[in-house]
Amino acid sequence: MKVQNIKDVNKFFEVVDNCAGKVELVTGEGDRLNLKSKLCQYVSLANIFSNGEIPELEIIAYEKEDIDKLLNFMING
């Protein structure tokens, strides 16, 4: 799923951390990075966002309940 305009990065990571299954970031090169890893969160997203906002990224969640959590975050913040 593509997510856009994440203004509250900390809340986004909180939602990711609360997911039951794997949540991966898909890089421009097609690599998949585990977003539940704190190291991957810092390293992979350091180059993606500026001014504390993430403009767009592609993530993959494998559990339906996790997809629902992420969609709820995108809709309701």
N, C-alpha and C positions, 0 to 999 in steps of 0.2 A: 504494500500500500504506500502511496505517496502521502507524505504529511508536509504541510506548508505553514509558514508564519507562526512558528512556535515562539511565543513571546516570553513564556515562563519556563526557562530551560530547567530550573530546579524541579518544578512540578512535573515536567515531562520525564525526567530521570526517576522521580519518585514513582510515577505510574509504571515505568519500565521495571524498576526494582520489585514492584509488587506483582508482576506477572508470574504465573506459575511455570510457564515453559520458556523456551528460547525466544529471544527477540534479537534480530540481526539487522545491522545496517548494511545496505548494499552500496559499495563504493562505485565511483564512475568507471572503474576498471572491471567491475563485476565481482570483486571480492566481497565476502560476507564476514562482518565483524560482530562478535558477541556484545551486544549493548548492555548485558547484565554485568559485564566485567567493568569495574571502575576504571581500570587502566585503559580499556578500549573506549570508554566514554570520554575520557580526557584527551586521549591521543587522537582518536578518529574525528571528534567534533571540533577540536581546536582550530582546524583549518576551514571548517564549514561555516561557522557563524561569525558575524561581526556585530558590534553594538549590542551584544547579549541576546540576539535574536537569530533563530535558525530559519532561513528563507524557505528551503525545501530539501527533503531527503526521502529516500526510499527505505522502508523497513519491512521486515518479514516477521510475523508472529505465527507460531504453529498451533496454538491452542485457541479455540473459539472464544473462550472467556477472556483471553488476553487481547484478542482482536476487539472484542466489545469494550474492554477497558480503554484501549487506545482510541477507538472511535469516540467514546464518551468524552475523553479528554479533548479531542479535536473539536467536538461540537460544543461542549459546555465549559471547557477550560479548566 
